């Protein structure tokens, strides 16, 4: 089975860590940023994103306030 180093996942998650400042909860899956932030948004919140860390069960994760984004 092929595996990816944590650095591969961390590079993707670091974009979220560096640029993530808001989270929107949507009524349906948006296909554009405009849809996500206006058309389908049910609510929004300002977020602080933590650093990439080991995820229970394998993989990597970042904590976003009380939300958890996993890959």
Residue frames as qw, qx, qy, qz and C-alpha x, y, z in Angstrom:
[[0.000, 0.888, 0.459, 0.000, 0.00, 0.00, 0.00],
 [0.388, 0.473, -0.024, 0.791, 1.32, 3.43, -0.93],
 [0.376, -0.739, -0.415, 0.374, 1.62, 6.03, 1.80],
 [0.248, 0.793, 0.024, 0.556, 2.17, 9.76, 1.87],
 [0.453, -0.024, -0.467, 0.759, 4.47, 11.50, 4.32],
 [0.166, -0.741, -0.517, 0.395, 2.89, 13.82, 6.88],
 [0.188, -0.407, 0.168, 0.878, 4.64, 16.72, 5.12],
 [0.002, 0.242, 0.701, 0.670, 2.42, 16.18, 2.07],
 [0.247, -0.700, -0.665, -0.078, -0.74, 16.52, 4.13],
 [0.360, -0.633, -0.253, 0.637, 0.74, 19.33, 6.25],
 [0.190, -0.089, 0.342, 0.916, 1.50, 21.42, 3.15],
 [0.168, -0.481, -0.656, -0.557, -2.15, 21.27, 2.13],
 [0.426, -0.713, -0.538, 0.144, -3.36, 21.97, 5.65],
 [0.406, -0.350, -0.103, 0.838, -0.90, 24.85, 6.07],
 [0.005, 0.302, 0.419, 0.857, -2.80, 26.76, 3.37],
 [0.441, -0.664, -0.547, -0.257, -5.90, 26.46, 5.52],
 [0.584, -0.530, -0.329, 0.519, -3.91, 27.44, 8.62],
 [0.338, -0.130, 0.107, 0.926, -2.42, 30.51, 6.92],
 [0.108, -0.151, -0.391, -0.902, -5.45, 31.74, 4.96],
 [0.339, -0.509, -0.773, -0.168, -8.49, 30.41, 6.81],
 [0.012, 0.086, -0.349, 0.933, -10.34, 33.20, 8.59],
 [0.577, 0.037, 0.167, -0.799, -14.02, 32.30, 8.24],
 [0.090, 0.099, 0.987, 0.089, -16.32, 29.31, 8.11],
 [0.521, 0.053, -0.115, -0.844, -19.75, 29.23, 6.48],
 [0.375, 0.156, 0.897, -0.172, -22.44, 26.64, 7.11],
 [0.288, 0.182, -0.466, -0.816, -24.36, 26.12, 3.87],
 [0.725, 0.149, 0.358, -0.569, -27.81, 24.75, 3.03],
 [0.921, 0.357, 0.154, 0.001, -26.46, 22.85, 0.02],
 [0.730, -0.199, 0.295, 0.583, -23.08, 22.12, -1.56],
 [0.222, 0.894, -0.063, -0.384, -21.80, 25.36, -3.16],
 [0.843, 0.310, 0.218, 0.381, -19.73, 25.25, -6.34],
 [0.380, 0.624, -0.065, 0.679, -18.27, 28.77, -6.05],
 [0.309, -0.091, -0.488, 0.811, -17.00, 31.04, -3.29],
 [0.277, -0.164, -0.069, -0.944, -19.88, 33.44, -3.99],
 [0.690, -0.299, -0.527, -0.397, -22.43, 30.66, -3.48],
 [0.637, -0.194, -0.632, 0.396, -20.70, 29.57, -0.27],
 [0.271, -0.146, -0.371, 0.876, -20.59, 33.05, 1.22],
 [0.285, 0.108, 0.055, -0.951, -23.92, 34.51, 0.08],
 [0.583, -0.021, -0.516, -0.628, -26.33, 32.29, -1.86],
 [0.768, -0.194, -0.598, -0.119, -26.32, 29.17, 0.32],
 [0.262, 0.220, -0.652, 0.677, -24.87, 30.41, 3.60],
 [0.529, -0.634, -0.541, -0.159, -26.95, 29.78, 6.70],
 [0.476, -0.876, 0.044, 0.058, -24.42, 31.43, 8.98],
 [0.633, 0.551, -0.317, 0.442, -20.79, 32.44, 9.21],
 [0.651, -0.745, 0.012, 0.144, -18.18, 32.73, 11.94],
 [0.239, 0.822, -0.497, 0.144, -14.63, 34.06, 12.20],
 [0.978, -0.172, -0.091, 0.068, -12.21, 31.23, 12.87],
 [0.126, -0.777, 0.616, 0.005, -8.73, 30.61, 14.21],
 [0.934, 0.220, -0.271, -0.076, -7.03, 27.57, 12.69],
 [0.671, -0.617, 0.403, 0.080, -4.58, 25.47, 14.70],
 [0.088, 0.620, -0.730, -0.275, -1.43, 23.74, 13.46],
 [0.811, 0.150, -0.496, -0.273, -1.48, 20.34, 11.69],
 [0.388, -0.447, 0.731, -0.341, -1.28, 17.40, 14.12],
 [0.107, 0.034, -0.986, -0.124, -1.67, 13.62, 14.19],
 [0.652, -0.150, -0.121, -0.733, -5.26, 12.43, 13.89],
 [0.564, -0.168, 0.745, -0.316, -6.59, 9.56, 15.97],
 [0.809, 0.332, 0.470, -0.120, -6.84, 6.53, 13.68],
 [0.607, 0.065, 0.463, 0.643, -4.26, 7.88, 11.22],
 [0.273, 0.751, 0.363, 0.479, -3.96, 10.91, 9.00],
 [0.291, -0.001, -0.214, 0.932, -3.56, 14.56, 9.92],
 [0.116, -0.796, -0.585, -0.103, -5.93, 17.22, 11.23],
 [0.143, 0.232, -0.195, 0.942, -6.21, 20.86, 12.13],
 [0.124, -0.602, -0.711, 0.340, -8.58, 22.18, 14.76],
 [0.018, 0.407, 0.256, 0.877, -10.74, 25.12, 13.75],
 [0.433, -0.370, 0.228, -0.790, -12.17, 26.56, 16.93],
 [0.633, -0.113, 0.655, -0.398, -14.57, 23.86, 18.04],
 [0.851, 0.444, -0.041, -0.277, -14.72, 22.39, 14.52],
 [0.550, -0.423, 0.658, 0.293, -12.32, 19.70, 13.29],
 [0.660, 0.626, -0.251, -0.330, -11.25, 19.43, 9.64],
 [0.695, -0.328, 0.630, 0.116, -9.75, 16.03, 8.81],
 [0.590, 0.592, -0.438, -0.332, -7.91, 14.55, 5.83]]
